Amino acid sequence: MAGIVIAVVVFGSWRLSEGENSAVPGVWSTVAVSSGDSVDIVERLTFASARASLTVSIPTREAPTERFDPRVDKLRVRADGRAAPGLSKPLGKGETHTFTFPEPATSVVLTYAATGTVAKTRPSAPGRALALLTPLTIEGQVELGSRVEIERDGVLNLGCIAAGAPMTACGSETARHWVVERIAGDPVVDVVAQIDLPETPRP
């Protein structure tokens, strides 16, 4: 990712309006790199018809993201504004979990922290690292448009990786975020950020 050129990738005009009860089907994620090894994520999913369950997974990835080892220990779920059962056990690479809702829902919010998503790059500047910002895959995601917003603090640039394709520069900057959008039907991509981690004070 060193020396990557920022490019604006226009996936279309799809937008997901704010709030848990948006009528537009899609996935809207907000992401923040919270520490040297993890990212905090909120995913808001809206479906065209009510669903009784939702299946998520942490896939085994190929180069250049194979060195990440994502793990989710705790995940909170809200379905149509009501709390639903979360993870019964930690979810790791190559594993799948199905959430079942008390009642069928069209709006689902997943809130979680994923560890093993930050890898330092060497040789490089001190604190330079790559962060995987899309650790979970959602069943049926290709049929849904998506928007990923990443807090700008410490983020230098973004790369997107579709299955079987090399990493390409992607995303655009706003006043507060980096943004990557994808319209329904386009390939699902992994979003990777080149970041500068905060320096650890010497004792």
C-alpha positions in Angstrom: 0.0 0.0 0.0 3.0 2.3 0.3 2.8 5.2 -2.1 -0.7 4.2 -3.2 -2.6 6.9 -5.1 -6.0 7.9 -3.8 -8.8 7.4 -6.4 -12.5 8.0 -6.1 -14.3 4.8 -7.1 -17.9 5.6 -8.0 -20.1 2.5 -7.5 -23.3 4.4 -8.1 -25.8 6.8 -6.5 -27.1 4.4 -3.9 -27.6 5.9 -0.4 -28.8 4.5 2.8 -30.5 7.1 5.0 -29.8 7.4 8.6 -31.5 5.4 11.3 -32.4 1.8 12.1 -35.7 2.0 10.1 -34.4 3.1 6.7 -36.7 1.9 3.9 -33.8 1.5 1.4 -32.4 -2.0 1.4 -28.6 -2.1 2.0 -25.8 -2.2 4.6 -24.4 0.9 6.2 -21.2 0.4 8.3 -19.4 2.9 10.5 -15.8 1.9 11.4 -13.2 3.2 13.8 -9.7 1.8 14.5 -9.8 1.6 18.3 -6.4 0.3 19.2 -3.3 -1.4 17.9 -5.2 -4.6 17.1 -8.9 -4.0 16.7 -11.6 -2.1 15.0 -15.0 -1.0 16.3 -17.9 -1.5 13.9 -21.6 -0.7 13.7 -23.5 -2.3 10.8 -27.1 -1.2 10.0 -28.8 -3.6 7.6 -32.1 -3.0 5.9 -34.0 -5.7 3.9 -36.8 -5.4 1.4 -38.8 -8.1 3.3 -38.7 -9.3 6.9 -36.2 -12.0 7.9 -36.4 -14.4 10.8 -32.6 -14.9 10.9 -29.3 -13.6 9.7 -26.1 -15.6 8.9 -22.7 -14.0 9.2 -19.2 -15.4 8.8 -15.5 -14.5 9.0 -14.1 -16.0 5.8 -10.7 -17.4 5.3 -9.0 -14.8 3.1 -6.4 -15.0 0.4 -3.4 -12.7 -0.3 -2.9 -9.8 0.4 -5.3 -10.1 3.5 -4.4 -13.6 4.6 -2.3 -12.4 7.5 -5.2 -10.9 9.3 -6.8 -13.2 11.9 -10.2 -11.6 12.7 -12.1 -12.6 15.9 -15.3 -11.3 17.3 -15.9 -12.2 21.0 -19.0 -10.0 21.7 -21.6 -8.8 19.3 -24.9 -7.0 20.1 -27.9 -7.4 17.9 -31.0 -5.2 17.5 -33.8 -6.4 15.2 -36.5 -3.7 14.4 -35.3 -1.8 17.4 -35.6 -4.8 19.8 -32.6 -6.5 21.5 -32.0 -10.0 20.0 -29.6 -12.8 21.1 -26.0 -12.2 20.2 -23.0 -14.6 19.8 -23.2 -17.7 21.9 -19.4 -18.1 21.6 -16.5 -16.3 20.0 -16.5 -16.2 16.2 -13.1 -16.8 14.4 -11.6 -17.2 11.0 -13.5 -19.6 8.8 -16.5 -19.8 11.2 -20.2 -19.0 10.6 -23.0 -18.0 13.0 -26.8 -17.6 12.5 -28.7 -15.1 14.6 -32.4 -15.9 15.1 -34.8 -13.0 15.8 -37.7 -13.1 18.3 -39.9 -11.8 15.4 -39.1 -11.4 11.7 -37.4 -8.0 11.1 -36.5 -5.7 8.2 -34.0 -3.6 10.1 -31.0 -5.2 11.9 -28.1 -3.4 13.8 -24.9 -5.3 14.6 -22.5 -3.7 17.0 -19.1 -5.3 17.7 -15.3 -5.0 18.0 -13.1 -7.3 15.9 -9.6 -8.1 17.0 -6.8 -9.4 14.8 -7.6 -6.9 12.2 -4.5 -4.7 12.3 -1.1 -5.8 11.0 2.0 -3.7 11.2 3.9 -3.2 7.9 7.7 -3.7 7.9 9.9 -2.1 6.7 8.0 1.1 6.9 7.5 4.2 8.9 7.1 3.6 12.7 3.5 2.9 13.5 2.5 2.2 9.9 0.0 -0.6 9.6 -2.8 -2.1 7.5 -6.3 -2.5 9.0 -9.0 -4.8 7.7 -12.3 -2.8 8.1 -14.8 -5.5 6.8 -14.1 -8.6 8.9 -17.7 -10.0 8.7 -19.5 -11.3 5.6 -23.3 -11.3 5.6 -25.3 -13.9 3.7 -27.0 -12.4 0.7 -24.7 -9.3 0.8 -24.1 -9.2 -2.9 -27.8 -8.3 -3.4 -27.5 -5.4 -1.1 -25.9 -2.1 -1.7 -23.3 -1.0 0.9 -21.7 2.1 2.3 -18.7 2.0 4.6 -17.7 5.1 6.6 -14.3 5.2 8.3 -13.3 7.8 10.8 -10.4 9.8 9.3 -8.1 9.9 12.3 -4.9 8.1 11.4 -6.2 6.8 8.1 -3.8 7.5 5.2 -5.7 5.8 2.3 -7.9 2.9 1.4 -7.7 -0.2 -0.8 -10.5 -2.5 -2.0 -10.1 -6.2 -2.7 -12.7 -8.3 -4.6 -12.3 -12.1 -4.6 -9.7 -13.2 -7.1 -8.7 -9.6 -7.9 -5.7 -7.4 -6.8 -6.0 -4.6 -4.4 -7.1 -1.3 -6.0 -7.2 2.2 -4.5 -10.8 3.2 -3.6 -12.8 5.6 -1.5 -13.4 9.3 -1.2 -12.9 11.8 1.6 -15.4 13.9 3.4 -14.9 16.4 6.2 -15.0 13.6 8.8 -14.8 10.2 7.1 -13.4 8.1 4.3 -16.3 6.6 2.3 -16.6 3.5 0.1 -19.8 2.7 -1.6 -21.0 -0.3 -3.7 -24.3 -0.8 -5.5 -26.4 -3.9 -5.3 -25.2 -6.7 -7.6 -21.5 -5.5 -7.7 -18.9 -7.8 -6.2 -18.5 -7.6 -2.5 -15.1 -6.1 -1.5 -12.9 -6.2 1.5 -11.9 -2.6 2.5 -8.3 -2.2 3.9 -6.9 1.0 5.3 -3.3 2.1 5.6 -3.0 3.7 9.0 -0.6 5.4 11.4 -1.0 3.9 14.9 -0.5 6.3 17.8 3.0 6.2 19.2 3.4 4.2 22.4 5.1 6.4 25.0 8.5 5.1 26.1 8.9 4.3 29.9 
